[in-house]
Amino acid sequence: MNSFNRRTAWRIAAVSLLLAALASPLAWFVARERAEESTVSLAIEESQRLLHHFGAVALNGADAEVHANEAARTIAGGLFDIAEIYNSQGERLAESMTADGALLEGILLHHPVPNYSSASYESVKLPDQRWVLRIFVPLRLSGQVDSPITGYFEGVRVVPEWQREQILESALTAALMVGLASLLCGLAIYPVVVHLSADNARKAREVLDSHIAMMEALGRAIAKRDSDTGAHNYRVAWIAARIAEKMGFTGKAMQSLIAGSFLHDVGKIGISDSILLKPGRLDEAEFVIMRTHVMLGEEIVSGIGWLDGALAVVAGHHEKWNGSGYPRSLAGEAIPLAARIFAVADVFDALCSKRPYKEPMGFDAAMDILAKDTGSHFDPGVMAVFTPLAREIFDRLAGCDEEQARKLLQGRVRFHFGM
């Protein structure tokens, strides 16, 4: 299992456990409340049925109290431990209770005179842990909510231990089912997420591969126009990456540096062959035109979204530390760090490489020139990082052809682009 899959597994597991921890208590509470309400509803329905059966709903006339007492005794012996029946004025007509009800009479708080229009209940937990339900029901002749209230029934039920355990077990079962469902959902989601992520990563690699291939093709096209091979672009991008690694570049910053280094002269595509390929020294007018390759390069990379990061090197690779460079005469830290790193890599490679008009320079001679121009052309801080690496870089690139240089850069590209 790779690191991404491990992180995904841990995260999904954590979320699933969190959902289970939150949903299970909620499911337990809801299930217990529903079971409690079902018990109350059953008691209310049964009490109303009995009250109607015994004629204790009208609660008027000479026999009202007799009917009320008969109904209260029957109800107290079955569904409730205490049964009280009141007339419409809230006067108690009958009361009956079991032995357990008699013990509760002194414990429960008495309610004020009944005056309510809808059925309700209270759930009470006694000090001895017994569970008691108090039910309040307005009585109507027709049983319809819009008919006049003829009286009130109030009942107290001590919930038996077996029933309480049954309710709690049902609630616990619901909580466990919800918790298990949360965990199983996470287990089912994991392979889907991993598959989608792998597919996304594959497509991202394909896009990245195409971008890098396009970058290489563009770099080689520039080199060919400049009567050179693509080896210079590979070498300077690799040298710049080595320096930047020592300076802590990672991620997007490193990717931008590599792309910018490889395409630093992309603007030369817009320079005419008569100037670009002129064998001799350029005159002042021609040199002015040649300098425009920087601005042209900026326009090119700015129009390609994934190459926007290359802009710092493309725009600043001819700037100098003392401000004598072009095109903006930037100085010091106003020059992007990526461009300052590239400047060292570019000049070092130019000095140490064979060109049609010169032989390669030796290591010591090249380093003497770079040291001489430190503080004027080159950033002293970049040179301080580069100098200890220079010999290793020189030896590694000695006699390196284009394909070998390409493989060197490819290694850094794969590492820093996550390929």
Buried (B, 14 or more C-beta within 10 A) or exposed (E): EEEEBEEBBEEBBEBBBEBBEEBBEEBBEBBBEBBBEEBBEEBBEBBBEBBBEBBBBBBEEEEBBBBBBBBBBBBBEEBBBBBBBBBBEEEBBBBBBBEBBEBBEEEBEEEEEBEEEEBEBBBBEEEEEBBBBBBBBBBBBEEEEEEEBBBBBBBBBBBEEEBBEBBBEBBBEBBBEBBEBBBEBBEEBBEEBBEEEEEEEEEEEEEBEEBBEEBBEBBBBBBEBBEBBBBBBBBBBBBBBBBBBEBEBEEEBBBBBBBBBBBBBBBBBBBEEEBBEEEEEBEEEBEEBBBBBBBBBBEBBBEBEBBEBBBBBBBBBBBBBBBEBBBBEBBEEEBBBBBBBBBBBBBBBBBBBEEEEEEBBEBEEBBEBBEEBBEEBBBEBBBEBBBEBBEEBBEBBEEBEBEBBBEBBBEBBEEBBEE
